[in-house]
Amino acid sequence: MGIKWDEDVIRHEDGRCRCGWCGHDDLYVRYHDEEWGVPEHDGQRLFEKFVLDAFQAGLSWLVILRKREAFRRAFAGFEVAKVAAFDARDVDRLTKDAGIVRNRAKIEAAITNARVIMERGGPRWFSSYLWNFVDGRPLQPAFARKEEVPAETALSRRVSREMKRLGFRFCGPVTVYAFMQAVGMTNDHLTSCWRHEAVRALAE
């Protein structure tokens, strides 16, 4: 799960060095440059990324990126209240939607997770809940090599346990850490990647 690192960094034609996982695919490079690691505090966007990370398990993240617009259409723009109101008919609809990953367990988990969020206070609560684990500021581990980047950490295991206790599903420690990387709770761009300092500056 999460990002698969093939190389430490890659120097692209624009002269910038980027984390090796983004390769040369334009969509992947744009995601790396514009989204991955950027601190996200909007509860709706956090829910979207949390759902997509769960769907990504066992697949390439690039597959999910290419289906993201279809996911947005299928899941009502990832508006938490709307997803929380989905019923059995919606589950059946989604399992027949060729534009997304048609995994019933993950579809049902997305709905369950939306309901947990709404029961606790909605998207704003979800954002505060998550960011409190890092005291509101992104972690800055400064990894130099891909081998240093963990698949999970003591913190992601703690977050996973706490989320499961509240009723969240598909939130194992590896999935949680991939999510934390994606939403900027930890800045895991390698130090030789041009985005490392750019993302670090966003937290200052």
DAFENNOR-V841637 format. One record per backbone hydrogen bond with DSSP energy under -1.0 kcal/mol. CO is the residue of the C=O (numbers start at 1). NH is the residue of the N-H. E is the energy in kcal/mol with one decimal. If there is no record, write none. Layout:
BEGIN
CO_NH_E, CO_NH_E
END
This chain:
BEGIN
8_20_-2.6, 10_18_-2.7, 12_15_-2.3, 16_12_-2.7, 17_194_-2.8, 18_10_-2.8, 19_22_-1.6, 20_23_-1.1, 25_29_-2.9, 26_30_-2.4, 27_31_-2.1, 28_32_-2.5, 29_33_-2.5, 30_34_-2.4, 31_35_-2.4, 31_36_-2.2, 35_38_-2.3, 42_46_-2.4, 43_47_-2.1, 44_48_-2.3, 45_49_-2.4, 46_50_-2.3, 47_51_-2.7, 48_52_-2.6, 49_53_-2.2, 50_54_-1.5, 51_55_-2.1, 52_56_-1.8, 56_59_-3.3, 60_64_-1.1, 61_65_-2.4, 62_66_-2.2, 65_68_-1.0, 67_71_-2.5, 68_72_-2.5, 69_73_-2.1, 70_74_-2.5, 71_75_-2.6, 72_77_-3.7, 73_76_-1.0, 75_78_-2.3, 76_79_-1.5, 79_83_-2.4, 80_84_-2.6, 83_86_-1.6, 87_91_-2.0, 88_92_-2.3, 89_93_-2.3, 90_94_-2.7, 91_95_-2.1, 94_97_-1.2, 97_100_-1.4, 101_103_-1.9, 103_107_-2.5, 104_108_-2.9, 105_109_-1.9, 106_110_-2.1, 107_111_-1.7, 108_112_-2.5, 109_113_-3.0, 110_114_-1.9, 111_115_-2.1, 112_116_-2.2, 113_117_-2.2, 114_118_-2.4, 115_119_-2.6, 116_120_-1.6, 117_121_-1.1, 117_122_-3.1, 122_126_-2.0, 123_127_-2.3, 124_128_-2.2, 125_129_-3.1, 126_130_-2.2, 127_131_-2.5, 128_132_-1.7, 130_133_-1.4, 131_134_-1.2, 131_136_-3.2, 132_135_-1.4, 134_137_-2.0, 139_187_-2.5, 143_191_-2.4, 145_148_-1.5, 146_149_-1.2, 153_157_-2.2, 154_158_-1.9, 155_159_-3.0, 156_160_-2.4, 157_161_-2.2, 158_162_-2.5, 159_163_-2.8, 160_164_-2.5, 161_165_-2.0, 162_166_-1.3, 163_168_-2.4, 172_176_-2.7, 173_177_-1.9, 174_178_-2.3, 175_179_-2.1, 176_180_-2.6, 177_181_-2.3, 178_182_-2.2, 179_183_-2.5, 180_185_-2.0, 180_186_-1.3, 181_184_-1.0, 182_37_-1.1, 183_40_-2.4, 185_139_-2.9, 186_188_-1.2, 190_193_-1.9, 193_196_-1.5, 195_199_-3.0, 196_200_-2.3, 197_201_-2.2, 200_203_-1.1, 201_204_-1.1
END
